[in-house]
Amino acid sequence: MQLKYFLFLFAIAVNNCIWAQKKIGLIPLYDTNNKTQFIQVSEKYKATVLWFFSPDCPLCQQYTLELKKLQKQFGKQVNWYAISVGKTAPNQLKTFIQTYGLNMVYLTDKHKNLVQELKAKITPEVFVFNSQFKLTYSGRIDNWAYAPGKTRPHTSIHDLAIQLSKLLKDQNIPYTSKTAIGCYIE
């Protein structure tokens, strides 16, 4: 009897997790022209990365160099989204795009619905999904920043790169998380 009850609860938890992941693609976000857009789920990508950032967060600005390297390394096999959090003015977002030149789809989560759904707390913070849009990783990009306002001279653990490498090799990886360091989402 206990085994049946456990299996029933497990099935509910799995279904709720699947629904939450599909729900992400239904949350309205806004592009630089203030038009409603949605996260596009596509099996043509081995991975989808949602990078939560704030244009005025110094750490987000500094991480643009690392993200450019990752984009070059993983090419078109990864679908990249830059999600600005809160009431970012379209011109502020456009300035950020021109200044840092990341090749990502830029969207704004004005009402923080996506933030709430994924429980994002920090900028910069990434969420990585596999080709079936199952969440496989959330948290820091790497261990360069180890405390608010403190960085290492050299990065020794490249968390996002490791996750993407595994996904591009079609490895079945369990969900993992690393605490992100940066500016709190308010």
KACORGI-V695942 format. One record per helix or strand. SS is the DSSP state (a for helix, b for strand). FROM is the first residue (numbers start at 1). TO is the last residue. Records with the same first field share a line. If there is no record, write none. Layout:
# KACORGI-V695942
SS = FROM-TO + FROM-TO
This chain:
# KACORGI-V695942
a = 2-24 + 58-77 + 90-100 + 113-118 + 159-168
b = 29-30 + 36-37 + 47-53 + 78-85 + 105-109 + 122-123 + 125-130 + 135-139 + 145-147 + 150-151 + 176-178 + 183-184
